Amino acid sequence: METGKQETLSSRSVASDFVGRRIHMIGIGGCGMRALARVLLDRGAIVTGSDCLAAGPIERLIDAGASVTVGQRAENIPLECDLVVHSAAIHEQNPELLEAERRSCEVVKYSQMLGRLMADRVGIAVAGTHGKSTTTAMVSYVLSGAGTDPSFVVGATVEQLGGPSGAGAGKHFVVEACEYDRSFLNLCPKFAAVLNIEEDHLDCYRDLSAIVEAFKAFATQMPADGLLVVNGEDRNAAALSEVASCSVETFCLEEAGTWQGANLTSERGLFSMDVLYNGQPYCGLDVPLPGRHNACNALAAAALLHHSGMGPSQVSELMRRFTGAYRRMTLKASVGGVTVIDDYAHHPTEIQATLKALADHYQPKRLLCVFQPHQHSRTRFLLKSFARSFAAATEVIVPDIYFVRDSELEANHINSQDLVSQIRLNGGRAIYLKTFDEIAEYLRGSLGEGDLVVTMGAGNVWELADEIVRWLGRNC
């Protein structure tokens, strides 16, 4: 669960069919559910919910008008309830879910609810294995900066947008479209992008071919008058042009595509390009975030923004002001010559791209990566890819795997020591330290001027980043 950033709601409510509807949300503290809750509050719904843990985001939801209970029990379902929404992570034996079914309440998944909210707007969806949050945030930020007042749901807090979501009065609804549990098939966008397609979520997909089939289903259900933008340099994404039910455009950095980043240059990991559309100059683009992967994200965002009515100068000027999404290479502090970064990367490709971007941008004396593996199943399925992804790090420090969604049996198949061993076999330097306290103690004795330490993972490793910053502040 992400925390640590201020989130604010719009001061006005947007007229909608949800005014006065009583909606209960199981797992309301998750980033996507939290964002959805805020949109529903903004649209006038009466929102209740529950989560297993108390955290800052839940307190802010309560301040915004939601009634939230910590702990999940059957009696949390209100006596008067029009609709129950649950995240994909909620188990079918959850007591609140069972109670809702016993009482014949209407029950929908998070993604189904998101699809309902999108139905009366011009939907813009960003899909792919990596880069969804950043690209969704880019599109939402530019549309907001241009005064179009979009609604949006991002899978991360975006400080410039006041949080992870907003309910605007404009015609656009921008969402991060997740493939987990085939959730994105519940959405109804007019414009969509597929950034890349790789192996992930193998706890719910059989293999890569099953993942590709899900993305094909996403492409085939696009409306005939819609548009799909795909990464022309990603073989699996590019293949969607053969099955899509709408027009398809490609974006490419090295090869020719409908959208091309020409004359690509970089300085300390920050890329600039001349954007070509159908071979003709469109705009110059200075990508505000380091890394080649963010240049790809920006090019995809530019394509979606163009078809959403933005002009070249709006795309160019507003994009360069974007400062990023929370936990995406977030600078926590630079204290006593030590730089502390926190990042959400939890897949081998993301790790490799992020570490290279950090090395290029900050050029540290040493790059220390504290990586908290997320899910035993993901770690097991992608173990060898994980082991190869830390080449840019001077040292990798690995705590216990963050346990989520897996069974106890799955947890017995692999542990963090296995990952450390594989990193060492690939020539990397890695150690296993079970707890955050042990890691903090280790870093206290080793961090020095010129070092960069990045905490990385989709679990609660951000807590360690905060502790490192506190410790550095007390000792400088």
WOGI-V563730 format. One record per pair of residues at least 4 apart in sequence whose ideal C-beta (glycine too) atoms are under 6 Angstrom apart, sorted by the first residue. I is the first residue (numbers start at 1). J is the second residue. D is the distance in whole Angstrom. If there is no record, write none. Layout:
i:j:d
I:J:D
I:J:D
This chain:
i:j:d
1:29:6
1:55:6
2:31:5
2:327:6
3:55:5
3:56:4
3:57:6
5:157:4
5:159:6
5:326:5
7:60:5
7:163:3
8:162:4
9:38:6
9:64:5
10:42:6
10:166:6
13:42:6
13:44:5
14:42:6
14:43:5
14:167:5
14:169:5
16:43:4
18:40:6
18:43:4
18:44:6
18:45:4
19:44:3
21:45:5
21:82:5
22:46:5
22:80:6
22:81:5
22:82:5
23:40:6
23:45:5
23:47:6
23:83:5
24:48:5
24:77:6
24:81:5
24:84:5
25:33:6
25:37:6
25:49:4
25:85:5
26:86:4
26:90:5
26:96:5
27:33:5
27:51:6
27:87:4
27:90:5
28:33:5
28:37:6
28:49:3
28:51:5
28:68:6
29:51:3
29:58:5
30:87:5
31:155:6
32:110:6
32:155:6
33:87:5
33:110:6
34:57:5
35:153:5
35:164:4
35:165:4
37:47:5
37:61:6
37:66:6
38:165:5
39:165:5
39:167:5
40:45:4
40:47:5
41:47:5
41:64:6
41:65:5
42:167:3
43:167:5
47:66:4
48:67:5
48:78:6
49:68:5
50:69:5
50:72:5
50:76:5
54:58:6
54:70:5
58:68:5
61:66:4
61:68:6
62:66:6
62:68:5
69:76:5
72:95:6
72:96:5
73:95:6
74:95:5
74:99:4
76:96:6
77:81:6
77:96:6
77:99:5
77:100:6
81:105:6
83:106:5
84:100:4
84:105:5
84:107:5
85:108:6
85:113:5
86:90:4
86:97:6
87:110:5
88:180:6
88:181:4
88:183:6
90:94:5
100:105:4
100:107:5
108:112:4
108:113:5
111:183:4
111:186:4
112:186:5
114:175:6
115:186:4
115:187:5
115:188:6
118:123:4
118:173:5
118:188:6
119:188:6
121:171:6
121:173:4
122:171:5
122:172:5
122:190:5
123:173:5
123:188:6
123:189:4
123:190:6
124:172:6
124:174:5
124:189:6
124:191:5
124:304:6
125:175:5
125:177:4
125:187:5
125:189:4
125:192:4
126:132:5
126:135:5
126:136:4
126:176:6
126:193:5
127:177:4
127:184:5
127:194:5
128:132:6
128:194:5
128:195:3
128:196:5
129:196:5
129:198:4
129:200:5
130:196:6
130:349:6
130:350:5
131:135:5
131:195:5
131:297:5
132:136:6
132:176:5
133:154:6
133:155:5
133:156:4
133:176:6
133:325:5
134:297:5
134:325:6
134:328:6
135:297:4
135:300:6
135:301:5
136:154:5
136:174:6
136:176:4
137:141:6
137:154:5
137:158:5
137:325:5
138:301:4
138:322:6
139:174:5
139:301:5
139:304:5
140:152:4
140:161:6
140:174:5
141:160:6
141:322:5
142:305:5
142:318:4
142:319:6
143:148:5
143:150:4
143:172:6
145:318:4
146:314:5
148:170:5
149:168:4
149:169:5
149:170:4
150:168:5
150:170:5
150:172:4
150:174:6
151:167:5
151:168:5
151:173:4
152:166:6
152:174:4
153:165:5
153:175:5
154:158:6
154:164:5
154:176:6
155:176:5
156:325:4
156:326:5
157:163:6
157:164:5
157:326:4
158:325:5
160:323:6
177:184:4
177:187:6
178:183:5
179:184:6
179:214:6
180:201:5
181:204:6
182:214:5
184:218:5
185:217:6
190:226:5
191:227:5
191:304:6
191:307:5
192:228:5
193:229:4
193:300:5
193:304:6
194:230:5
194:237:5
195:231:6
195:300:6
196:231:6
196:234:5
196:237:6
197:215:5
197:236:4
197:237:5
199:208:5
200:347:6
201:205:6
202:381:4
203:377:4
205:210:4
205:211:5
206:210:4
212:236:5
216:243:5
219:228:6
219:240:4
219:243:6
219:244:4
220:243:5
220:245:5
222:226:5
222:228:6
222:245:5
222:246:4
224:246:6
226:246:4
227:246:6
227:247:5
227:307:5
228:244:5
228:246:6
228:248:5
229:249:5
229:300:6
229:303:5
230:237:5
230:238:6
230:240:5
230:250:6
231:237:4
232:238:5
232:250:3
232:252:4
232:257:4
233:252:5
233:255:6
240:244:6
241:248:4
244:248:5
249:258:4
250:257:4
250:258:5
251:257:6
251:259:4
251:299:5
251:300:5
251:303:6
252:257:3
252:260:5
253:261:5
253:264:6
259:277:6
259:299:6
259:303:5
260:276:4
261:273:4
261:299:5
262:274:5
262:276:5
263:274:5
264:273:5
265:272:5
266:271:5
268:361:5
269:290:4
269:357:5
269:360:3
269:361:4
270:290:5
271:287:5
271:295:4
272:286:5
273:285:5
274:284:6
275:282:4
275:283:5
275:285:5
275:302:6
277:282:4
282:312:5
283:312:4
283:315:6
283:316:4
284:316:6
285:316:6
286:320:5
287:294:6
287:295:5
287:298:5
288:320:5
288:322:5
289:294:4
289:324:5
290:357:4
290:361:4
291:353:6
291:357:3
293:353:4
302:315:5
305:310:4
305:315:5
310:314:5
310:315:5
313:317:6
314:318:6
315:319:6
324:328:5
326:330:6
327:342:6
327:344:4
329:343:5
330:342:5
332:340:4
332:342:5
332:465:5
332:469:5
333:340:5
333:469:4
334:339:5
335:472:4
335:473:6
335:476:5
336:472:6
336:476:4
337:449:3
337:450:6
338:447:5
338:451:5
338:472:6
339:362:6
339:452:4
340:453:6
340:465:6
340:468:5
340:469:5
341:454:4
342:455:5
342:462:5
342:465:4
343:354:5
343:454:6
343:456:5
344:458:6
345:350:4
345:351:5
345:354:5
345:456:5
346:374:4
346:457:5
346:458:4
348:382:6
348:385:4
348:386:5
348:389:4
350:354:6
351:389:4
352:389:4
355:392:4
355:393:6
356:392:5
357:361:6
358:362:6
359:367:6
359:392:5
362:452:5
364:452:4
365:450:3
365:451:6
366:394:4
366:451:5
367:393:5
367:394:5
367:452:5
368:395:5
368:453:4
369:393:4
369:396:5
369:454:5
369:456:6
370:397:5
370:439:6
370:455:5
371:396:6
371:398:6
371:456:5
371:457:6
372:399:6
372:402:5
372:457:3
372:459:5
372:461:4
373:379:4
373:401:4
374:402:5
374:457:5
374:458:4
374:459:5
375:404:6
375:406:6
376:401:5
376:406:5
376:410:5
376:411:5
376:414:6
377:406:5
377:410:5
378:382:6
379:401:6
379:414:5
380:413:5
380:414:4
382:386:6
383:422:6
386:419:6
387:422:4
387:423:5
387:426:5
388:426:6
390:396:5
390:423:6
390:428:5
395:429:5
396:423:6
396:430:4
397:431:6
397:433:6
397:439:6
398:416:5
398:419:6
398:420:5
398:432:5
400:416:6
400:434:6
401:416:6
402:459:3
406:410:4
406:411:6
414:418:5
416:432:5
417:432:5
420:430:5
420:432:5
423:428:4
423:430:4
424:430:6
433:438:4
433:439:5
433:442:6
434:438:6
436:464:5
440:467:5
443:447:5
447:451:5
455:461:5
455:464:5
455:465:4
457:461:4
